[in-house]
């Protein structure tokens, strides 16, 4: 595998950009594979998501 090389970094950035353009949000992960938390000191950026923005919440239907 080409992990840790310039080519691997370029491919990862390209796929991250593609995910952002297509609207497929993915959670950011740390090196050990666990989810990354949001930094509350930066209210305009959500570090927990690769795109920097959290996905919109889905509306639920109210049942009568």
Steps between C-alpha positions, in 0.01 A plus 500: 500500500613857444396630842684809623629610160432813300282307257287355780451847652400643163249220440351546848456874444339437161249256648428737790426778249279266300305403813444868579379575144264202497367579846603173661612608844734273688611516859861595557712238673817508706806290417376215720166487317279661764272793415644848533312742726390853412709785640252735672743795481442522122124548453518548121682169428393153610816288528297184560412488128745486207310768310512737798121519519263263670219354288156653523263327737214310338147610579282241668137448419257553781247222542151574621 
